[in-house]
Amino acid sequence: MKTVDEQHDFIVVGAGSAGCVVASRLCENPSHRVLLLEAGTRDWNPWIHIPVGYFKTMHNPATDWCYMTEPVPGLGGRQLQWPRGKVLGGSSSLNGLLYVRGQAEDYDRWAELGNDGWGYDAILPYFRKSEDQERGEDRFHGTGGPQKVSDLRLRRPIAERFIQAAVESGIPLNNDCNGATQEGVGYFQQSAYKGFRWSTAKGFLRPALKRPNLKLVTKAHVCRINFRDRQAVSIEYRHGDRMHTARASAEIVLCAGAINSPQLLQCSGLGNPVLLESVGVPVVHELPGIGRNLQDHLQIRLVFKTRDRTLNDELNHVLKRTMVGIQYLLTRTGPLTLAASQVAVFTRSSPEVSRPDIQFHMQPLSAGRPGENTHRFSAFTSSVCQLRPWSRGEINIRSKDPLIYPEIQPNYLSDPRDCEVAINGIKVARRISSAPSLRDSITDEFVPGGQYQSDAELLQAAREHSQTIYHPVGTCKMGNDPLSVVDSELKVHGIGGLRVADASIMPEIVSGNTNAPTIMIGEKAADMILSG
Ligand SMILES: Cc1cc2nc3c(=O)[nH]c(=O)nc-3n(C[C@H](O)[C@H](O)[C@H](O)COP(=O)(O)OP(=O)(O)OC[C@H]3O[C@@H](n4cnc5c(N)ncnc54)[C@H](O)[C@@H]3O)c2cc1C
């Protein structure tokens, strides 16, 4: 295997939600030579661009890393599939398209933890900068940015009923969960444009690739970062049967995501010395927080059989399915434009809570598991997740070989406070389903089922019926305590020339879906690098 040397100013590792943003912004200055390396392929698979295509691209090794967790004790030893995009656009190319920013208090809390410049007022301009909001500009939203944000192109009566039922159970209507307040019920917005997915590869990277100072290499697996006197100087990557060394005269920016960024750092000699020595990696610098602080949103799915027609009826019928395809081809509307959910509810699991701590994703369809065929009866899904879980997991390498997948232990439901919210979340779901607008339509609670009644039984239901909603974050957390990995400028503590800019830097998970916040992190990282 030959080694080829190359020289750049900036090297960005990973062309995902954050990496496409960082690379595209850095090369806006024509004097910067930027190299962007992506382990996955080009985004040529047509299912990437059709919104509902995540059913085809998830769990597909051509586009997904196909990670799997360790057995999770809090889930009765179940192992969960953890899809992550391995393609241009990263997880923004196979996610559920939902555009949600979280709560202002999440970012104020990051600042309170010692991260200057990350309070809500400081980060809002980056959300606005990236955005091209279909509804127009206002205090919270921007237009003209690379990230298209639009309203859903599919409405179904059962979703309307769900919204009415939520209102009847005391939850206010809210047309914009990314506006003045998140609390309430309303339709999601999505990262899509005219019926097509709008990944960061499409919005940010594609226009930037016209610039001669940006070089993109796909199918390039970065295996190691090399250091000289605790200064990151180069990276090694595998491309085909060749190993390459690329040197960065300015900085290396790690945007490989919440699983691969800590893995790459550990394989390169940063992390907990006990772990590194156990797998034979020479220690470059002790940073015990790398891989720790893993957080994710765990959703408990309730499925209700209904008298109303749902998408199950359309998708299980050959003729209707054909019509769905024709509708999409002719109008770019209908079920093929389906984001991962239609209706969002942000509310409180109990009156004592000061701000929404649970989120619902309501879908006008149901399936045994996400990605499987829909049930052969009319039903909808009402999933509830805790927004700010206390349980913390870990990601640790099992080998010094960067191609061997790390061990992922999310430790869901290991904190009793999370168990309490899980129980209360199911109760809120049942309260909504028994409100006047829904109760006459619902014929049965199919999952978990009426046999689960006591608190102990509801917790058992959560352990048996929950799934990730694919939001792992926090494994290279920003801060200045002993377990933090990067400072508030995203520079790796104790190391020069190296930043991390992706979902892994979140000190605490945001109260909502994580793609838009990761794009914001990419925007702010690029701005800090360019002005630094
Ligand atoms: C199935 C699914 C559904 C989701 N649904 C939603 C949703 O509806 N709304 C929402 O807001 N969020 C959603 N998310 C979460 C959101 O997409 C992620 O939080 C976000 O994309 C994370 O961005 P990132 O930049 O940190 O990582 P990623 O976007 O995953 O990017 C990391 C990139 O680095 C590359 N890479 C990794 N290691 C290497 C290496 N060694 N060498 C070279 N390249 C490497 C990867 O291939 C990838 O392209 C979903 C995620 C998934 C997987």
The ligand as a Gaussian input file, in Angstrom:
#p B3LYP/6-31G(d) Opt

LIG

0 1
 C      -32.132000       7.741000      10.758000
 C      -31.940000       9.103000      11.363000
 C      -33.041000       9.944000      11.497000
 C      -32.875000      11.215000      12.064000
 N      -33.926000      12.087000      12.041000
 C      -33.704000      13.386000      12.378000
 C      -34.702000      14.368000      12.147000
 O      -35.768000      14.087000      11.587000
 N      -34.432000      15.643000      12.517000
 C      -33.256000      15.995000      13.124000
 O      -33.100000      17.161000      13.478000
 N      -32.292000      15.075000      13.346000
 C      -32.471000      13.800000      12.939000
 N      -31.472000      12.892000      13.084000
 C      -30.233000      13.308000      13.745000
 C      -29.352000      14.230000      12.904000
 O      -29.420000      13.876000      11.550000
 C      -27.923000      14.156000      13.460000
 O      -27.919000      14.635000      14.792000
 C      -26.930000      14.995000      12.654000
 O      -26.991000      14.658000      11.302000
 C      -25.529000      14.777000      13.200000
 O      -24.628000      15.501000      12.414000
 P      -23.067000      15.284000      12.537000
 O      -22.448000      16.272000      11.620000
 O      -22.694000      15.308000      13.961000
 O      -22.809000      13.803000      12.038000
 P      -23.146000      13.130000      10.631000
 O      -24.146000      13.937000       9.880000
 O      -23.472000      11.721000      10.900000
 O      -21.785000      13.258000       9.819000
 C      -20.610000      12.557000      10.098000
 C      -19.934000      12.289000       8.759000
 O      -18.597000      11.885000       8.974000
 C      -18.301000      10.772000       8.150000
 N      -17.235000      10.021000       8.815000
 C      -17.300000       9.398000      10.001000
 N      -16.117000       8.830000      10.309000
 C      -15.286000       9.118000       9.297000
 C      -13.924000       8.813000       9.038000
 N      -13.194000       8.108000       9.904000
 N      -13.373000       9.266000       7.890000
 C      -14.103000      10.005000       7.006000
 N      -15.394000      10.308000       7.211000
 C      -15.985000       9.889000       8.343000
 C      -19.625000      10.019000       8.091000
 O      -19.667000       9.109000       7.028000
 C      -20.612000      11.159000       7.978000
 O      -20.804000      11.553000       6.641000
 C      -31.600000      11.621000      12.541000
 C      -30.494000      10.775000      12.395000
 C      -30.645000       9.531000      11.798000
 C      -29.438000       8.659000      11.627000

